[in-house]
Amino acid sequence: MNDLFASPPPRPVHGIRTGIGGWTFAPWRDNFYPKGLVQRRELEFASRQLTAIEINGTYYGAQTPATYARWRGETPEGFVFSVKAPRRIVEARQLAAVAARAKGFLEGGLAELGDRLGPVLWQFTPRRAFDHDDLAAFLDALPRTLDGRALRHVLEVRHPSFMDEAYLALARTHAIPTVFTDSPDYPSFADLTGDFAYARLMRSREDSGTGYPGDALDAWAGRARAWADGGAPDDLPYVGAPADGTGTRREVFVFFIGAGKARNPAAAMALQARLAA
């Protein structure tokens, strides 16, 4: 079993990371985790096949500093977590009113992740419409550093009212990226509002061994490269005019989330292989 952890873990290709949401899912024990691998070593294994994982548990409840430290210790150098902010914050009626809770969450042990800490994902519900003043007050209050390290925030918006130039201007003022999703259920726009790109892909299919068909993965590899090179893919929807492709290089995160969840690790690894090739 130790041979499973002997190979060097993958590295981001040109600053592009591919990953999944969480690491505990029973069907993955049939098609991702090796037979006989004990559950307590699943993060250890998954973090050596992928370059990033979204932590879902933080959305549902508080984690202890000791838990964050353990997760850091189980993952290899160069690997990062994206951390979902708690729903008790993102589902509040007024965001400005829970700014202190947001600060408490960020300072409640995340520093124990050290250099494994990637973006903090603030995922809003489909019921939250764009309220410029409320969101502006919340973003103004968000800490930008933690124990001397820069914090990176990213917003996932799920109400059509965010498809507005006023939202883009606000997010750009704070240099906070907006999630791009290919989900048919939520607003889908690829306007870049920060200095890294973050995609959550939700159309994987369990009847495909790699989650997405090969041509779709080829297309996503091309889009990820365009983002990494400082440009903007020309085949995605935008609210405003897409970037002209002359920007500086960016870090890119591509996560396979939901839908045919059993195939998401395969999709992430297949995309990683295409980028490496």
C-alpha positions in Angstrom: 0.0 0.0 0.0 2.9 2.4 0.7 3.8 2.1 -3.0 0.6 4.2 -3.7 2.3 7.2 -2.2 5.8 6.7 -3.7 5.4 8.5 -7.0 5.9 12.3 -7.0 2.5 14.2 -6.9 1.4 16.1 -10.0 2.3 19.8 -10.2 0.2 22.6 -11.7 0.8 23.0 -15.4 1.6 26.6 -16.3 -0.1 27.7 -13.0 -3.3 25.7 -13.8 -4.7 23.6 -11.0 -7.4 20.9 -11.5 -9.4 19.3 -8.7 -12.6 18.2 -7.1 -15.0 19.1 -4.3 -14.2 17.2 -1.1 -12.5 13.8 -0.8 -15.0 11.7 1.0 -17.6 10.0 -1.3 -18.4 6.3 -1.2 -18.6 5.7 -5.0 -15.0 7.0 -5.3 -13.9 3.8 -3.5 -15.0 1.9 -6.6 -13.3 4.0 -9.3 -10.8 6.4 -7.8 -9.4 5.1 -4.5 -7.4 1.8 -4.6 -9.2 -1.2 -3.3 -8.5 -1.7 0.4 -7.4 1.9 1.1 -8.6 2.9 4.6 -10.8 6.0 4.7 -8.4 7.9 6.9 -5.8 7.9 4.1 -8.2 9.1 1.3 -7.0 12.7 1.5 -3.4 11.6 1.5 -4.1 9.6 -1.7 -6.3 12.2 -3.4 -3.9 15.0 -2.9 -1.2 13.0 -4.7 -3.4 12.6 -7.8 -4.8 16.2 -8.0 -3.4 19.6 -7.5 -6.3 21.2 -5.5 -9.4 20.2 -3.6 -12.3 22.3 -2.4 -13.0 21.8 1.3 -16.8 21.4 1.6 -16.9 20.7 5.4 -16.2 24.3 6.2 -19.5 25.3 4.5 -21.5 23.2 7.0 -19.7 23.6 10.2 -16.7 25.0 12.0 -13.4 23.1 11.9 -10.8 23.2 14.6 -7.2 24.5 14.1 -6.0 21.0 14.8 -8.1 19.7 11.9 -6.6 22.2 9.5 -3.1 21.3 10.7 -3.8 17.6 10.2 -5.1 18.2 6.6 -1.9 20.3 5.9 0.2 17.4 7.2 -1.5 14.8 5.1 -1.0 16.7 1.8 2.2 17.1 -0.2 4.2 20.3 -0.8 2.7 22.4 -3.6 -0.9 21.1 -3.1 -3.6 23.7 -2.1 -7.1 23.7 -0.7 -9.9 26.0 -1.7 -12.0 26.7 1.4 -15.8 27.2 1.2 -17.0 29.9 3.6 -19.7 28.9 6.1 -23.3 29.0 5.0 -24.2 30.8 8.2 -22.4 33.8 6.7 -23.2 33.6 3.0 -26.9 32.9 3.7 -27.4 35.8 6.0 -30.0 38.4 5.1 -27.5 41.2 5.0 -23.8 40.5 4.3 -22.6 43.7 5.9 -24.1 42.6 9.2 -22.0 39.4 9.3 -18.7 40.9 8.4 -17.4 40.2 11.9 -18.4 36.5 11.5 -16.5 36.4 8.3 -13.4 37.7 10.0 -13.9 35.2 12.9 -14.1 32.3 10.4 -10.9 33.4 8.6 -9.0 33.9 11.9 -10.5 30.7 13.4 -7.7 28.3 12.4 -7.2 28.7 8.6 -3.7 29.8 9.2 -2.9 26.2 10.2 -3.2 25.3 6.5 -0.1 27.4 5.9 1.0 27.3 2.2 -1.8 24.8 1.5 -4.4 27.6 1.8 -5.7 28.6 -1.6 -8.7 30.8 -2.4 -11.6 31.3 0.0 -14.9 30.7 -1.8 -17.9 32.8 -0.9 -20.8 30.9 -2.5 -24.0 32.9 -2.6 -27.4 31.2 -2.9 -29.7 31.7 -5.9 -32.0 33.8 -3.7 -29.3 36.5 -3.1 -29.8 39.3 -5.6 -27.1 41.9 -6.3 -27.2 44.7 -3.7 -24.4 47.0 -4.5 -24.1 48.8 -1.1 -24.5 45.6 1.0 -21.9 43.7 -1.0 -19.5 46.7 -1.1 -19.6 47.0 2.7 -18.9 43.3 3.1 -16.0 43.3 0.7 -14.6 46.4 2.3 -14.5 44.5 5.6 -13.0 41.3 4.4 -9.4 40.7 5.7 -6.8 40.6 3.0 -4.0 39.0 5.0 -3.8 36.2 7.6 -0.7 35.8 9.7 1.3 37.8 7.2 0.0 35.8 4.2 -2.1 37.3 1.5 -5.7 36.0 1.5 -7.4 35.3 -1.9 -11.2 35.6 -2.1 -13.5 34.5 -4.9 -17.2 35.0 -5.3 -19.7 32.6 -6.7 -22.9 34.4 -7.6 -26.1 32.6 -8.5 -28.7 35.3 -9.1 -29.2 36.8 -12.6 -29.0 40.3 -11.2 -25.3 39.9 -10.9 -25.0 39.9 -14.7 -24.5 43.6 -14.6 -21.7 46.0 -15.3 -22.1 47.5 -11.9 -21.3 44.2 -10.2 -18.3 43.7 -12.5 -17.0 47.2 -11.6 -17.5 46.5 -7.8 -15.7 43.1 -8.0 -12.8 44.6 -10.0 -12.5 47.5 -7.6 -11.8 44.9 -4.9 -9.8 42.7 -7.3 -11.9 39.6 -6.3 -12.5 37.0 -9.1 -15.9 35.7 -9.9 -16.5 31.9 -10.4 -17.3 30.8 -13.9 -19.7 27.8 -14.0 -21.0 25.8 -16.9 -24.2 24.9 -14.9 -27.4 25.6 -16.8 -29.1 26.5 -13.5 -27.0 29.6 -12.6 -25.8 32.7 -14.3 -22.9 31.8 -16.5 -20.4 34.6 -17.4 -16.7 34.5 -17.7 -15.9 38.2 -17.1 -12.6 38.4 -15.2 -12.8 40.5 -12.1 -9.6 39.5 -10.3 -6.0 38.4 -10.8 -6.8 34.6 -11.0 -9.4 32.5 -12.7 -11.7 30.0 -11.0 -14.1 27.6 -12.8 -16.5 25.1 -11.2 -17.7 22.7 -13.9 -21.0 20.9 -13.2 -21.8 18.9 -16.3 -19.9 15.6 -15.7 -21.7 12.5 -16.7 -21.4 9.1 -15.1 -21.8 7.3 -18.4 -18.4 8.8 -19.5 -15.3 7.3 -18.1 -13.7 10.7 -17.9 -16.8 12.6 -16.8 -16.7 14.9 -19.8 -16.2 13.7 -23.4 -12.7 14.1 -24.8 -13.6 17.0 -27.1 -15.1 18.9 -24.1 -11.9 18.3 -22.1 -9.8 19.5 -25.0 -11.9 22.7 -25.1 -11.5 23.3 -21.3 -7.8 22.7 -21.6 -7.7 25.5 -24.2 -9.8 27.8 -22.1 -7.6 27.2 -19.0 -4.5 28.0 -21.1 -6.1 31.2 -22.4 -6.8 32.3 -18.8 -3.3 31.4 -17.7 -1.7 33.3 -20.5 -3.5 36.4 -19.4 -6.3 36.4 -22.0 -9.9 35.3 -22.0 -11.5 32.4 -24.0 -13.4 33.7 -26.9 -16.1 30.9 -26.8 -17.6 31.7 -23.3 -20.4 34.2 -22.5 -19.6 37.6 -21.1 -21.5 40.5 -19.6 -19.0 43.1 -20.8 -16.3 43.0 -23.4 -13.8 40.1 -22.9 -10.1 40.8 -22.3 -7.9 41.4 -25.3 -5.4 38.7 -24.4 -2.5 41.0 -23.6 -2.6 40.7 -19.8 -0.1 39.1 -17.4 -0.1 35.5 -16.5 -2.7 34.2 -14.0 -3.1 31.3 -11.7 -6.1 29.1 -12.7 -8.3 26.8 -10.7 -10.7 24.3 -12.5 -12.8 22.1 -10.2 -15.2 19.4 -11.3 -18.3 19.6 -9.0 -21.5 17.7 -8.7 -23.6 16.2 -11.6 -21.9 12.8 -12.4 -19.9 13.1 -9.2 -18.5 9.6 -9.4 -16.5 10.6 -12.5 -15.2 14.0 -11.2 -11.7 12.7 -10.1 -11.3 11.1 -13.5 -12.3 14.3 -15.2 -9.8 16.4 -13.2 -7.0 13.9 -13.9 -7.9 13.8 -17.6 -7.8 17.6 -17.9 -4.5 17.6 -16.0 -3.0 15.1 -18.5 -4.1 17.2 -21.4 -2.5 20.3 -20.0 0.7 18.4 -19.3 0.7 17.1 -22.9 
